[in-house]
């Protein structure tokens, strides 16, 4: 019999993976800043045309800008935490679904425990 089980994928923090993560965070942060700037530009553009009620328009744009600012703060926190982690730390990257074979005589505790895949510099290093 086959069952579907969640498998945790963890990444070992190395110099290369740390650089990649920091680069990814920086790119996301830059994209959020661009979106915020674009929203501010669109707001000014809409205010000049005055097609929509200014108060509701302003509230909508400010809400969108605020959401992006919160995401930037979260990224800053993640960057700060990444700098504090020692090399060799395992970071949970995601969970995936796997099909597991269950047969009569299988130890249920071993199956129920779940599996973990350890990735080191983009290569599967270990399966636990």
MOLINMO-V694615 format. One record per pair of residues at least 12 apart in sequence whose C-alpha atoms are under 7 Angstrom apart, sorted by the first residue. I is the first residue (numbers start at 1). J is the second residue. D is the distance in whole Angstrom. If there is no record, write none. Layout:
BEGIN
{{I,J,D} {I,J,D}}
END
This chain:
BEGIN
{{1,101,6} {1,102,5} {1,103,6} {2,99,6} {2,100,5} {2,101,5} {2,102,6} {3,99,6} {3,100,5} {3,101,7} {4,97,6} {4,98,6} {4,99,5} {4,100,6} {5,97,6} {5,98,5} {5,99,6} {5,100,7} {6,95,6} {6,96,6} {6,97,5} {6,98,6} {6,114,7} {7,95,6} {7,96,5} {7,97,6} {7,98,7} {7,114,6} {7,115,5} {7,116,6} {8,94,6} {8,95,5} {8,96,7} {8,115,7} {8,116,5} {8,117,6} {9,92,6} {9,93,6} {9,94,5} {9,95,6} {9,116,6} {9,117,5} {9,118,6} {10,90,6} {10,91,5} {10,92,4} {10,93,5} {10,117,6} {10,118,5} {10,119,6} {11,90,5} {11,91,5} {11,92,6} {11,93,6} {11,118,6} {11,119,5} {11,120,6} {12,88,6} {12,89,6} {12,90,5} {12,91,6} {12,118,7} {12,119,6} {12,120,5} {13,87,5} {13,88,5} {13,89,5} {13,90,6} {14,87,5} {14,88,6} {16,121,7} {17,121,6} {22,79,7} {25,75,6} {29,72,6} {29,75,7} {32,68,6} {32,72,7} {36,65,5} {36,68,7} {39,61,7} {39,65,7} {43,61,7} {115,128,6} {116,128,5}}
END
